[in-house]
Amino acid sequence: MSLKPLTIKLPENYLEVAKAVAEHDGTTPSAMAAQAVMSYLLQRAAEAEAQWDTAGSARTQAEIEAERDARWAADAGRRPGNAA
């Protein structure tokens, strides 16, 4: 995946406001931007992991049910009166 250039039109006083907010928070505008990107990426990673866990849980549950059904079928075949 490659990143494409992005152009965003910002209000004229954006940089002044960003600097003031960053100074108030004890950081820099570039550090704030890096934090925002990192937060976004971590959120996406958490979402992907949750989807993967859900798929894994569903697959595991299906395997458990198939094993249970196989045991029930085997037990039914061993009961007296059932032709094996």
N, C-alpha and C positions, 0 to 999 in steps of 0.2 A: 504494500500500500504506500503510495507516495502522496505527499502533501502538496496541495495546489496553492498558489498565491491567492491571497484574499484581500480585497479592498473594501474597507468600510468607511462610509462618510460619517464623521463624528461632529458634534457641535464644536464651535470655535473655541470655547472655553474648557473643553474636555480635559486637556493636559493639565491646566491649572487646577481643576477640580480633582483629578486623579492624584496630582502631587500633594494637594492639601489633605486628601483622605489618607494617602500613604503615610505622610508625615504624622498625621494624627495617630495612625496605627503603628508607628515606629518601623515602617518598612519603605519600600520603593515601589513605583508603578510597575516596573518589570517583575519584581518579586510577587506583587499582587496578581499579575497576569499569569505567572508561572504557577502560583497556587491555584488559580481558577482552572487552568488546564489540567493540573494534577488531580484536582478534585473531580473534574469531569471524567477523566480517564479511570480513576479509581471507582467511580460510580458505575461506569460502563462495565468494568471488570467484575464488579460485584453482581451486576445484573446477569452477565454471561455465566458466572459461576452458579448463580441460583438456578438458571435455566438448565445448566449441565447437571446440577444436583437433582433437579426434578426429573430429568430424563433418566438419570442413573437410578433414582428411586423407583420409577415406574418399571424399568427393566428388571431391577432386583425383585420387585413385587411380582412381576409376571413369572420370573424364574421360580420363586417360592411357591406360587400357585400351581405351576406345572409340576413341580416335584411333589407337592401334596396330592394332586390329582393322580399322579402315577402311583404313589403309595396306596391311595384308596383303591385304585383299580387292582393292584397286586394283592392287597388284603382281601378284596372281594373274590378274587380268583382262588384264594386258599381256603375260603370258608367251606364247611361241609355242605354238600348238596350242589356245589358249583362245579361244572365240568371244566377241568383245566386243559 
